[in-house]
Amino acid sequence: MKTVTVIVYGGTIEKKILVEDRGNILIVTTEDEWKAAERENRPPVAIGFRREYLVE
C-alpha cells in the first residue's frame, strides 16, 4: 500500500492511498475506504487526481 500526498478541493493537503497510477492521473482513495474494501472483498471507491495536484 503506497500513500501519496495531494492537494484537494479548497487547497487542503491530504494523504491518500494510491490505487493506480495512470500516468497523468492518479487514482486514490482514503485509508478508511481501503480497509473497508479489503474487509468486504471489493474494489475500493476511488477518485482521480491530476498529477499536478501531487505534493512531492
C-alpha positions in Angstrom: 0.0 0.0 0.0 1.6 3.3 -1.2 0.5 6.6 0.1 0.6 9.9 -1.7 0.0 13.5 -0.6 -2.3 15.5 -2.8 -3.9 19.0 -2.8 -7.7 18.5 -2.6 -10.5 21.0 -3.4 -10.1 24.2 -1.4 -6.3 23.8 -1.2 -6.1 21.4 1.7 -3.3 18.9 1.6 -4.3 15.3 2.4 -2.6 11.8 2.4 -4.4 9.3 0.2 -3.8 5.6 -0.7 -2.6 5.2 -4.3 -4.8 2.6 -6.0 -3.5 3.1 -9.6 -1.0 5.3 -11.4 -2.3 6.0 -14.9 0.4 8.5 -15.9 -1.2 11.9 -15.7 -4.0 10.7 -13.5 -3.6 9.2 -10.0 -6.4 7.0 -8.8 -6.6 7.4 -5.0 -8.8 6.5 -2.0 -8.9 7.1 1.7 -7.3 4.8 4.2 -10.7 4.0 5.8 -12.2 3.1 2.4 -9.2 1.0 1.6 -9.6 -1.0 4.8 -13.3 -1.4 4.3 -12.8 -2.6 0.7 -10.3 -5.2 1.9 -12.6 -6.4 4.7 -15.6 -6.6 2.3 -13.6 -8.2 -0.5 -14.4 -5.5 -3.1 -12.6 -2.8 -5.1 -12.3 0.5 -3.2 -14.3 3.5 -4.2 -11.7 5.8 -5.6 -11.3 9.2 -7.4 -8.8 10.6 -9.9 -6.4 13.4 -9.3 -4.2 15.0 -12.0 -0.6 14.5 -11.3 -0.2 18.3 -11.0 -2.0 18.1 -7.6 0.6 15.7 -6.2 2.7 17.2 -3.5 6.3 15.9 -3.9 
